[in-house]
């Protein structure tokens, strides 16, 4: 991968987060007041349970350190626009999905630096050098929080234009997502061939476990099926683009994507393979 392509990854992520912001409006966050229990369950699931499930799987499977850290990295990243679209397809609570995605994305400027630092110190302790939580926090603000805020502002100022062009904006965001995933796979093709079976199994286990966990927590708290579908998707779908973009920044890589980006790339494909059949079943049950 050329230095130019590597340098464009943050811009691609910033654009994707900007499109997320253009889909947000202040009224979307009223769902926090109208459905406080459902929102809290979704928030706790994403911020707490997703990393814990990922940690349990990598420890049990005894994955190589760099792959383990890469899997943990994807578990720290909030869901993106994809989870909103899949919730719409599943006939779930889109307003709740959008609110969860927006809030968790904004919170990631605080949560990601802390979690990434803890995971790096545990799994990558033999790696030369160290990482800065402050640097990651600044990067997260510039690549996620700021673009989302600017997107919301753009929708407020140019509402009609943003609504009319939403299809084009989202289409470009999807294209960037696909290119980023393929770039990560191409950069680590040989390693992928040797690790695909074990890594794929771990990622499948994590996705399936999160679906089951979200169903159980929603049922235990007596949430409606409408909200349960939403929380299960928000919990199980992570933003692999963020993980891939952060990988070279964390490792200080200037040429090619590092190994820790590979799990996120594989996840970016597997999440559709595993999630779509489940979501199709949820869509039929109303």
One Martini backbone bead per residue (centre of mass of N, CA, C, O) as a GRO file, in nm:
protein
  286
    1UNK     BB    1   0.096   0.036   0.023
    2UNK     BB    2   0.075   0.355  -0.015
    3UNK     BB    3   0.118   0.655   0.134
    4UNK     BB    4  -0.130   0.789   0.011
    5UNK     BB    5  -0.344   0.583   0.096
    6UNK     BB    6  -0.280   0.593   0.399
    7UNK     BB    7  -0.344   0.905   0.424
    8UNK     BB    8  -0.659   0.866   0.330
    9UNK     BB    9  -0.801   0.711   0.559
   10UNK     BB   10  -0.885   0.941   0.756
   11UNK     BB   11  -1.062   1.085   0.544
   12UNK     BB   12  -1.260   0.855   0.503
   13UNK     BB   13  -1.360   0.841   0.795
   14UNK     BB   14  -1.453   1.134   0.819
   15UNK     BB   15  -1.668   1.108   0.601
   16UNK     BB   16  -1.837   0.883   0.728
   17UNK     BB   17  -1.900   1.052   0.987
   18UNK     BB   18  -2.036   1.282   0.839
   19UNK     BB   19  -2.275   1.112   0.729
   20UNK     BB   20  -2.380   1.045   1.006
   21UNK     BB   21  -2.444   1.342   1.086
   22UNK     BB   22  -2.652   1.398   0.846
   23UNK     BB   23  -2.859   1.183   0.997
   24UNK     BB   24  -2.874   1.386   1.229
   25UNK     BB   25  -3.101   1.499   1.492
   26UNK     BB   26  -3.219   1.622   1.779
   27UNK     BB   27  -3.480   1.435   1.782
   28UNK     BB   28  -3.330   1.159   1.801
   29UNK     BB   29  -3.266   1.204   2.125
   30UNK     BB   30  -3.558   1.155   2.247
   31UNK     BB   31  -3.533   0.844   2.292
   32UNK     BB   32  -3.391   0.863   2.568
   33UNK     BB   33  -3.661   0.952   2.708
   34UNK     BB   34  -3.869   0.740   2.583
   35UNK     BB   35  -3.616   0.497   2.600
   36UNK     BB   36  -3.417   0.453   2.857
   37UNK     BB   37  -3.376   0.145   2.892
   38UNK     BB   38  -3.289   0.074   2.604
   39UNK     BB   39  -3.052   0.269   2.590
   40UNK     BB   40  -2.890   0.158   2.832
   41UNK     BB   41  -2.853  -0.126   2.727
   42UNK     BB   42  -2.704  -0.048   2.465
   43UNK     BB   43  -2.469   0.104   2.598
   44UNK     BB   44  -2.357  -0.123   2.780
   45UNK     BB   45  -2.310  -0.331   2.565
   46UNK     BB   46  -2.102  -0.168   2.394
   47UNK     BB   47  -1.895  -0.065   2.622
   48UNK     BB   48  -1.875  -0.349   2.791
   49UNK     BB   49  -1.958  -0.636   2.660
   50UNK     BB   50  -1.799  -0.647   2.398
   51UNK     BB   51  -1.507  -0.650   2.520
   52UNK     BB   52  -1.556  -0.898   2.706
   53UNK     BB   53  -1.615  -1.105   2.488
   54UNK     BB   54  -1.352  -1.070   2.330
   55UNK     BB   55  -1.162  -1.139   2.564
   56UNK     BB   56  -1.263  -1.426   2.619
   57UNK     BB   57  -1.196  -1.543   2.340
   58UNK     BB   58  -0.884  -1.479   2.318
   59UNK     BB   59  -0.808  -1.634   2.579
   60UNK     BB   60  -0.920  -1.915   2.506
   61UNK     BB   61  -0.771  -1.926   2.207
   62UNK     BB   62  -0.481  -1.820   2.208
   63UNK     BB   63  -0.397  -1.570   2.055
   64UNK     BB   64  -0.207  -1.381   1.900
   65UNK     BB   65  -0.129  -1.072   2.003
   66UNK     BB   66  -0.195  -0.900   1.745
   67UNK     BB   67  -0.474  -1.030   1.697
   68UNK     BB   68  -0.595  -0.972   1.972
   69UNK     BB   69  -0.573  -0.666   1.952
   70UNK     BB   70  -0.742  -0.639   1.693
   71UNK     BB   71  -1.002  -0.751   1.820
   72UNK     BB   72  -1.023  -0.544   2.045
   73UNK     BB   73  -1.037  -0.294   1.864
   74UNK     BB   74  -1.313  -0.362   1.731
   75UNK     BB   75  -1.469  -0.370   2.012
   76UNK     BB   76  -1.431  -0.049   2.066
   77UNK     BB   77  -1.596   0.016   1.819
   78UNK     BB   78  -1.847   0.170   1.701
   79UNK     BB   79  -2.113   0.192   1.538
   80UNK     BB   80  -2.246   0.268   1.232
   81UNK     BB   81  -2.442   0.310   0.962
   82UNK     BB   82  -2.497   0.008   0.925
   83UNK     BB   83  -2.680  -0.036   1.177
   84UNK     BB   84  -2.908   0.149   1.075
   85UNK     BB   85  -2.975  -0.006   0.814
   86UNK     BB   86  -3.030  -0.286   0.949
   87UNK     BB   87  -3.261  -0.186   1.128
   88UNK     BB   88  -3.446  -0.107   0.899
   89UNK     BB   89  -3.460  -0.393   0.773
   90UNK     BB   90  -3.568  -0.522   1.060
   91UNK     BB   91  -3.784  -0.332   1.184
   92UNK     BB   92  -3.677  -0.129   1.385
   93UNK     BB   93  -3.542   0.119   1.601
   94UNK     BB   94  -3.404   0.375   1.445
   95UNK     BB   95  -3.383   0.597   1.658
   96UNK     BB   96  -3.221   0.426   1.859
   97UNK     BB   97  -2.985   0.360   1.672
   98UNK     BB   98  -2.895   0.652   1.615
   99UNK     BB   99  -2.849   0.736   1.909
  100UNK     BB  100  -2.636   0.523   1.980
  101UNK     BB  101  -2.433   0.588   1.760
  102UNK     BB  102  -2.390   0.886   1.834
  103UNK     BB  103  -2.308   0.860   2.136
  104UNK     BB  104  -2.078   0.648   2.109
  105UNK     BB  105  -1.909   0.814   1.910
  106UNK     BB  106  -1.865   1.054   2.106
  107UNK     BB  107  -1.743   0.875   2.344
  108UNK     BB  108  -1.482   0.759   2.196
  109UNK     BB  109  -1.284   0.990   2.281
  110UNK     BB  110  -1.264   0.834   2.568
  111UNK     BB  111  -1.279   0.517   2.548
  112UNK     BB  112  -1.055   0.435   2.343
  113UNK     BB  113  -0.791   0.529   2.479
  114UNK     BB  114  -0.823   0.350   2.730
  115UNK     BB  115  -0.865   0.067   2.599
  116UNK     BB  116  -0.618   0.063   2.412
  117UNK     BB  117  -0.401   0.094   2.630
  118UNK     BB  118  -0.471  -0.161   2.792
  119UNK     BB  119  -0.441  -0.366   2.555
  120UNK     BB  120  -0.152  -0.298   2.471
  121UNK     BB  121  -0.014  -0.359   2.749
  122UNK     BB  122  -0.101  -0.664   2.737
  123UNK     BB  123  -0.046  -0.772   2.426
  124UNK     BB  124   0.213  -0.549   2.355
  125UNK     BB  125   0.466  -0.560   2.563
  126UNK     BB  126   0.694  -0.649   2.334
  127UNK     BB  127   0.659  -0.387   2.203
  128UNK     BB  128   0.798  -0.135   2.070
  129UNK     BB  129   0.710   0.101   2.254
  130UNK     BB  130   0.434   0.339   2.267
  131UNK     BB  131   0.128   0.485   2.371
  132UNK     BB  132  -0.108   0.761   2.338
  133UNK     BB  133  -0.399   0.861   2.474
  134UNK     BB  134  -0.403   1.155   2.381
  135UNK     BB  135  -0.359   1.107   2.081
  136UNK     BB  136  -0.608   0.930   2.036
  137UNK     BB  137  -0.812   1.140   2.133
  138UNK     BB  138  -0.751   1.348   1.912
  139UNK     BB  139  -0.805   1.165   1.672
  140UNK     BB  140  -1.101   1.098   1.745
  141UNK     BB  141  -1.200   1.387   1.729
  142UNK     BB  142  -1.114   1.442   1.426
  143UNK     BB  143  -1.258   1.161   1.302
  144UNK     BB  144  -1.550   1.181   1.467
  145UNK     BB  145  -1.670   1.415   1.635
  146UNK     BB  146  -1.631   1.647   1.431
  147UNK     BB  147  -1.775   1.526   1.179
  148UNK     BB  148  -2.048   1.478   1.316
  149UNK     BB  149  -2.098   1.775   1.391
  150UNK     BB  150  -2.077   1.886   1.100
  151UNK     BB  151  -2.307   1.716   0.988
  152UNK     BB  152  -2.531   1.836   1.168
  153UNK     BB  153  -2.485   2.127   1.074
  154UNK     BB  154  -2.539   2.078   0.773
  155UNK     BB  155  -2.831   1.985   0.811
  156UNK     BB  156  -2.931   2.248   0.944
  157UNK     BB  157  -2.840   2.448   0.706
  158UNK     BB  158  -2.885   2.203   0.456
  159UNK     BB  159  -3.135   2.012   0.453
  160UNK     BB  160  -3.236   1.963   0.161
  161UNK     BB  161  -2.968   1.885   0.036
  162UNK     BB  162  -2.900   1.642   0.226
  163UNK     BB  163  -3.153   1.476   0.161
  164UNK     BB  164  -3.116   1.459  -0.152
  165UNK     BB  165  -2.793   1.351  -0.108
  166UNK     BB  166  -2.790   1.091   0.074
  167UNK     BB  167  -2.738   0.865  -0.134
  168UNK     BB  168  -2.458   0.963  -0.225
  169UNK     BB  169  -2.319   0.984   0.047
  170UNK     BB  170  -2.365   0.681   0.131
  171UNK     BB  171  -2.234   0.553  -0.119
  172UNK     BB  172  -1.947   0.662  -0.066
  173UNK     BB  173  -1.915   0.538   0.215
  174UNK     BB  174  -1.936   0.243   0.118
  175UNK     BB  175  -1.695   0.253  -0.073
  176UNK     BB  176  -1.482   0.321   0.140
  177UNK     BB  177  -1.524   0.070   0.309
  178UNK     BB  178  -1.442  -0.140   0.095
  179UNK     BB  179  -1.156  -0.027   0.038
  180UNK     BB  180  -1.045  -0.057   0.326
  181UNK     BB  181  -1.081  -0.361   0.355
  182UNK     BB  182  -0.908  -0.445   0.104
  183UNK     BB  183  -0.647  -0.307   0.196
  184UNK     BB  184  -0.604  -0.478   0.452
  185UNK     BB  185  -0.594  -0.753   0.311
  186UNK     BB  186  -0.363  -0.694   0.105
  187UNK     BB  187  -0.140  -0.625   0.330
  188UNK     BB  188  -0.220  -0.939   0.472
  189UNK     BB  189  -0.244  -1.204   0.295
  190UNK     BB  190  -0.054  -1.422   0.412
  191UNK     BB  191  -0.164  -1.411   0.700
  192UNK     BB  192  -0.455  -1.473   0.632
  193UNK     BB  193  -0.413  -1.767   0.526
  194UNK     BB  194  -0.303  -1.870   0.815
  195UNK     BB  195  -0.551  -1.721   1.009
  196UNK     BB  196  -0.850  -1.750   0.912
  197UNK     BB  197  -0.971  -1.983   1.071
  198UNK     BB  198  -0.922  -1.881   1.365
  199UNK     BB  199  -1.019  -1.587   1.329
  200UNK     BB  200  -1.299  -1.650   1.216
  201UNK     BB  201  -1.401  -1.809   1.458
  202UNK     BB  202  -1.380  -1.582   1.667
  203UNK     BB  203  -1.565  -1.376   1.524
  204UNK     BB  204  -1.814  -1.555   1.516
  205UNK     BB  205  -1.839  -1.596   1.821
  206UNK     BB  206  -1.877  -1.298   1.890
  207UNK     BB  207  -2.127  -1.235   1.723
  208UNK     BB  208  -2.309  -1.457   1.843
  209UNK     BB  209  -2.279  -1.379   2.143
  210UNK     BB  210  -2.403  -1.092   2.108
  211UNK     BB  211  -2.679  -1.175   2.020
  212UNK     BB  212  -2.749  -1.344   2.268
  213UNK     BB  213  -2.695  -1.128   2.485
  214UNK     BB  214  -2.900  -0.916   2.382
  215UNK     BB  215  -3.148  -1.093   2.414
  216UNK     BB  216  -3.120  -1.151   2.720
  217UNK     BB  217  -3.115  -0.859   2.828
  218UNK     BB  218  -3.385  -0.773   2.702
  219UNK     BB  219  -3.562  -0.991   2.835
  220UNK     BB  220  -3.488  -0.934   3.135
  221UNK     BB  221  -3.603  -0.619   3.082
  222UNK     BB  222  -3.863  -0.620   2.903
  223UNK     BB  223  -3.839  -0.568   2.607
  224UNK     BB  224  -3.920  -0.503   2.312
  225UNK     BB  225  -3.891  -0.628   1.997
  226UNK     BB  226  -3.823  -0.360   1.865
  227UNK     BB  227  -3.570  -0.308   2.062
  228UNK     BB  228  -3.421  -0.579   2.049
  229UNK     BB  229  -3.332  -0.568   1.756
  230UNK     BB  230  -3.164  -0.313   1.783
  231UNK     BB  231  -2.963  -0.403   2.008
  232UNK     BB  232  -2.847  -0.649   1.859
  233UNK     BB  233  -2.722  -0.483   1.627
  234UNK     BB  234  -2.558  -0.271   1.788
  235UNK     BB  235  -2.385  -0.491   1.940
  236UNK     BB  236  -2.279  -0.668   1.671
  237UNK     BB  237  -2.202  -0.393   1.519
  238UNK     BB  238  -1.904  -0.274   1.393
  239UNK     BB  239  -1.642  -0.032   1.317
  240UNK     BB  240  -1.394  -0.122   1.105
  241UNK     BB  241  -1.285   0.146   0.994
  242UNK     BB  242  -1.168   0.257   1.255
  243UNK     BB  243  -0.965   0.029   1.313
  244UNK     BB  244  -0.802   0.049   1.049
  245UNK     BB  245  -0.720   0.351   1.081
  246UNK     BB  246  -0.579   0.322   1.369
  247UNK     BB  247  -0.352   0.113   1.336
  248UNK     BB  248  -0.113   0.294   1.215
  249UNK     BB  249  -0.120   0.498   1.449
  250UNK     BB  250  -0.049   0.307   1.681
  251UNK     BB  251   0.218   0.174   1.521
  252UNK     BB  252   0.362   0.384   1.322
  253UNK     BB  253   0.281   0.343   1.028
  254UNK     BB  254   0.392   0.423   0.673
  255UNK     BB  255   0.375   0.121   0.543
  256UNK     BB  256   0.115  -0.009   0.547
  257UNK     BB  257  -0.072  -0.238   0.716
  258UNK     BB  258  -0.107  -0.374   1.004
  259UNK     BB  259  -0.195  -0.661   1.164
  260UNK     BB  260  -0.423  -0.526   1.350
  261UNK     BB  261  -0.618  -0.480   1.088
  262UNK     BB  262  -0.721  -0.764   1.000
  263UNK     BB  263  -0.970  -0.831   1.179
  264UNK     BB  264  -1.141  -0.593   1.071
  265UNK     BB  265  -1.151  -0.689   0.777
  266UNK     BB  266  -1.285  -0.963   0.829
  267UNK     BB  267  -1.528  -0.849   0.982
  268UNK     BB  268  -1.644  -0.672   0.746
  269UNK     BB  269  -1.747  -0.946   0.615
  270UNK     BB  270  -1.870  -1.139   0.839
  271UNK     BB  271  -2.106  -0.962   0.949
  272UNK     BB  272  -2.285  -1.022   0.700
  273UNK     BB  273  -2.289  -1.331   0.695
  274UNK     BB  274  -2.415  -1.351   0.988
  275UNK     BB  275  -2.635  -1.116   1.018
  276UNK     BB  276  -2.841  -1.132   0.780
  277UNK     BB  277  -2.995  -1.395   0.853
  278UNK     BB  278  -3.086  -1.295   1.132
  279UNK     BB  279  -3.231  -1.038   1.034
  280UNK     BB  280  -3.434  -1.182   0.850
  281UNK     BB  281  -3.577  -1.324   1.086
  282UNK     BB  282  -3.654  -1.067   1.246
  283UNK     BB  283  -3.828  -0.937   1.022
  284UNK     BB  284  -4.059  -1.161   1.027
  285UNK     BB  285  -4.075  -1.083   1.330
  286UNK     BB  286  -4.351  -0.872   1.490
   0.00000   0.00000   0.00000
